[in-house]
Every structure is written in C-alpha cells, then in structure tokens.
Amino acid sequence: MVLDGKQLRKEAAEARQMADAASNQQDKDFWLSIAKGWLKLALETDELTGKRP
C-alpha cells in the first residue's frame, strides 16, 4: 500500500487525537512522536513527488 501526503497527514491527525485522549504524559508523548513521524513522512513524500499540501 502506497500512502500519499494527504493520507499521511490523516494518520498524523489521528495520532494527535490519540495524544489528546491519553491519560498520562508518557502516552501523550508517545502519540505526539508518532504524529511527528507521520507528518515528516508526509512532507518528504510531497517533496519527492513534487506535490504541495
């Protein structure tokens, strides 16, 4: 399965929602790091494909 920048941003948003729902700081930090990774992949994908968000 190939994900485009739009789908990767959706994954980042879902991870941020999980962070917002986290019951402790450790879980929140975990989900925020996942969101950051998805967003980084989205930006890199956009750059490699010549697309902009």
Secondary structure, 3 states (H helix, E strand, C coil): CCCCHHHHHHHHHHHHHHHHHCCCHHHHHHHHHHHHHHHHHHHHHHHHHCCCC
